[in-house]
């Protein structure tokens, strides 16, 4: 099992975590949403519980609830910037069978 960050994502997340202060890493999850079933949820990880799995990439802890591993195992997180207005995380998920046209949701 693995979750990884690209260099661009690691640089962006490091800056985010430095500004936030209290975080120990990045929390990644999913929620039911969108036209294909699931959307990614990215938040600051404030704590690690007994039900969490922790991955490390580029020195950054990525925290995922064990119940979410089915959806997120093998995901690579990238940070893509087209221009000042178009930037954000991109998820390369080998578990996803379909993605919606806008890239905001996926199905397993």
Order of alpha helices (4+ residues) and beta strands (2+ residues): beta-alpha-beta-beta-beta-beta-alpha-beta-beta-beta-beta
